[in-house]
Amino acid sequence: MSNRITDIINGHINEALGKEQDLSIKRLAICYECPISKLTSLGLICDNSKWISAKNEVSLEAKPGYTKGCGCRLQAKTRLPHNHCIINKW
C-alpha cells in the first residue's frame, strides 16, 4: 500500500479514535484561515480546484510558483504528526 493511502487511512482512524486532537485543533485553526480551504458536507478540505502561492495569492489555474490544493479532508490530515501543509503553513 502506498504511503499516501496509508496516511489517509491512519488520519481517519486517528480522527475516529480522537487521537492527536490538540495537534489537529492548532493546525485546523490555520486551515480555516486559508483562502483555498473549503467547508463541505464532509468537513473542511484543501480545495484541489485552486492553486495558492506562498504569499496566499489564489488562482483558478496553474501558474509558476503556485501549488495546487491537495484535496485532503483536513480533519483527518491534521492528525498526522509527520504530515504537513502543501505550502508549509504547519
ABEGO torsion letter per residue (X at the ends): XBAAAAAAAAAAAAAAAGBGAAAAAAAAAAAAABAABBBBAAEBBBBAABBBBAAGBBBABBBBGBBBBAGBBAAAAAABAABBBAAGAX
